[in-house]
Amino acid sequence: MRRHQPTPAEQRADHWRMLRFLALNAAIGMAAGLGVAAALIRLDIGGLGTAIAHAANPALPVFLIAAPLALTFGGAAAASAIMLMPYDEKDTR
């Protein structure tokens, strides 16, 4: 049996579909990270919200808490998306 060789247009469409899948998962992970950061601040875990409220420039500590959490959760979500990527086996023997 001869296997189907995808055309360049089919390959390009497949690559864009995979990139959209990864980007969506990374964005969902980043949103989850921002949600965790907001919950930490809002629920005043460890006095975090109070310390931020009394800070001279509260934007900086919020950024220093939210950015690493968003990046970590986004990276973890993208990594799990790579492992769970819906890849159709094109080579059926």
Summary of the structure (lengths in Angstrom):
residues: 93
radius of gyration: 20.6
end to end distance: 7.6
largest distance: 71.6
contacts: 218
relative contact order: 0.18
helix: 74%
strand: 0%
